[in-house]
Structures are given as structure tokens and as C-alpha cells.
């Protein structure tokens, strides 16, 4: 597998599309955040350049998630950003332009990527993950207390469950699943607070993009032992959340103090 004829991945060494797909997808999201949160033309030019380079590189990978998931997040953010600012006409224009841009990237993609993408819409029954999900879901309900970490290595379903929640449930049972759901609700709440109140700040948007992309990725790829990346991103969002929340409270306190002095 070659990326723009500059970088070659060797599957025999355990290198797959995610080795470069994850950092490239994060770079794409941060480039978009830079474009929408910075007014200086140099920042916006850097954001556009970053989008062009990363989409061009991502289009050469076999996997779907590194380009599909950022596209979903970007379109959702653009719609919310323009709706919040009253730019309703820009919603259709910006989303349309981005979809056309990504569609062009898919046309340059390897045939294997196009076939895998079309399978999601034309014949979902041929998607290998559907069979894997069904197998591990049934096994999980057969033993609601869980089978222990790495127990999937003794199964015949073709590897790990390919889903964060499913692997937690398979390993730690319903109690572990409940804990993971609580953690998910917390960081999603933090993310919504940041986007709703600080959706024009690079740090807020960038951290939310980071955690949501990794969360989506870990629900189709990677096993539980590698979730240190996901939980590190959750920690980053938590720190940013409390930082911005404290700023908001301090601003409110200052405003009330000034009114009392008046």
C-alpha cells in the first residue's frame, strides 16, 4: 500500500491503513477547525492547505473510516456553525462543496476502497463486521458477567469484536458495559457544552473533533488494549471543558462584581 507514492505500508509488518489513517484524519479535522475558528487569512490558508493534503493522502488508503468519519463530523459541525451564526445559505453551499470535494477524492481512491464503501449501501450482509458483531453479541448475553480480557483470542469469530462497547461487554459483562456507557455520556456532555458555548474557539473544537473521531474509530477498529489513545483524548476534553467552564464562571463573577460596584 502506497500513500501518494511517498510512503509505503507493509502489511507483513503489521502495518495497515490505520497506521497513517488515524493521524491523517486527525490532521484533517484540526485543519477544518483552524479554518473555521481563526479569522486571520494565514490561518485559513493553512487550514485549506491541510485539508487538500490530508484528503489527498486519505483517498489513497484502502480503509473507509479515516475519511468517512471525519467527513461526518465536519459536515455536522459546518451545519451547526452556520445555523448558529444565521448563515443558512452557507449551510447548503459549504456542505455541497465539501461533499463534491470528498467525492472527487473517492474517485481517485483504489478500487478496493470503492467496493468496500459501496458494500455499506448496497449489500450490508456481505460486511464482515456484521457477522462478527452478531457472534460476540450472542456470546456476551450467554455470560452477562463477561469472559475476561483477551478472551476473544480463544473464539473463532475472526479476531477481536471490532467494537468498543461490545468488547467491554464480552470481557467485563453488563457491569463493565454500564460503566463504559456512563463514561461515554460524560464526555459527550462535555463535548456538547464546548461546541455549544465555545464553538468558535480552536481549542474547544479541536479537542471535540479529536475525541469524537477516536471514539467512532474504536467502535469499528482496534481492540480494548489500545484504548489509551481514546481515554487520553477523553481526558483532554475533560481538561478543556473545566478550563472553559472556569473561564465562564470567572467572567460571570466579574460581571456581577462590576454591577454591584455601580
MOGIHU-V460402 format. One record per pair of residues at least 4 apart in sequence whose C-alpha atoms are under 7 Angstrom apart, sorted by the first residue. I is the first residue (numbers start at 0). GAP is how many residues later the second one is. Records with the same first field share a line. If there is no record, write none. Layout:
BEGIN
I: GAP + GAP
END
This chain:
BEGIN
0: 7 + 8 + 9
1: 4 + 5 + 6 + 7
2: 4 + 5 + 54 + 57 + 58
3: 53 + 56
8: 6 + 7
9: 5
10: 4 + 5
14: 4
16: 4 + 44 + 45 + 46
17: 4
19: 4
20: 4 + 37 + 45
21: 4 + 44
22: 4
23: 4 + 30 + 34
24: 4 + 41 + 42 + 45
25: 4 + 184
26: 4 + 27
27: 4 + 22 + 23 + 26
28: 4 + 41 + 180
29: 4 + 176
30: 4 + 16 + 17 + 19 + 20
31: 4 + 15 + 19
32: 4 + 169 + 172 + 173
33: 4 + 9 + 10 + 13 + 168
34: 8 + 9 + 12 + 13
36: 163 + 164 + 165
37: 5 + 6
39: 4
40: 4
41: 4
42: 4
43: 4
44: 4
45: 4
46: 4
47: 4
48: 4
49: 4
50: 4
51: 4
52: 4
53: 4
54: 4 + 50
55: 49
57: 8 + 9
58: 46 + 47 + 49 + 50
59: 49 + 50
61: 48 + 50 + 51
62: 50
63: 4 + 49 + 53
64: 4 + 152
65: 4
66: 4
67: 4
68: 4 + 144
69: 4 + 143
70: 4
71: 4
72: 4
73: 4
74: 4 + 20
75: 4
76: 4
77: 4 + 13
78: 4 + 12
79: 4
80: 4
81: 4 + 5 + 6 + 8 + 9
82: 4 + 5
86: 4
88: 4
89: 4
90: 4
91: 4
92: 4
93: 4
94: 4
95: 4
96: 4
97: 4
98: 4
99: 4
100: 4
101: 4
102: 4
103: 4
104: 4
108: 4 + 5
109: 4
110: 4
111: 4
112: 4
113: 4
114: 4
117: 4
118: 4 + 5 + 8
119: 4
124: 5
127: 4
128: 4
129: 4
130: 4
131: 4 + 25 + 29
132: 4 + 28
133: 4
134: 4 + 22
135: 4 + 25 + 34
136: 4 + 29
137: 4
138: 4
139: 4 + 6 + 29 + 30
143: 29 + 30
144: 27 + 28 + 29
145: 23 + 24 + 25 + 26 + 27
146: 4 + 23 + 24 + 25
147: 23 + 24
148: 22
150: 20
151: 7 + 8
152: 6
159: 63
160: 5 + 6
161: 57 + 58 + 59 + 60 + 61
162: 4 + 55 + 56 + 57 + 58
163: 4 + 54 + 55 + 60
164: 4 + 12
165: 4
166: 4 + 57
167: 4 + 5 + 8 + 9
168: 4 + 5 + 7 + 8
171: 4
172: 4
173: 4
174: 4
175: 4
176: 4
177: 4
178: 4
179: 4
180: 4
181: 4
182: 4
183: 4
184: 4
185: 4
186: 4 + 47
187: 4
188: 4
189: 4 + 47 + 48 + 51
190: 4 + 17
191: 4
192: 4
193: 4 + 5 + 10 + 47
194: 4 + 9 + 10
197: 6
198: 5 + 6
200: 4
201: 4
202: 4
203: 4 + 36
204: 4
205: 4
206: 4 + 29 + 30
207: 4 + 29
208: 4
209: 4 + 23
210: 4 + 19 + 22 + 23
211: 4
212: 4
213: 4 + 16
214: 4 + 15
216: 4
217: 4
221: 4
226: 4
227: 4
228: 4
229: 4
230: 4
231: 4
232: 4
233: 4
234: 4
235: 4
236: 4
237: 4
238: 4
239: 4
240: 4
241: 4
242: 4
243: 4
244: 4
245: 4
246: 4
247: 4
248: 4
249: 4
250: 4
251: 4
252: 4
253: 4
254: 4
255: 4
256: 4
257: 4
END
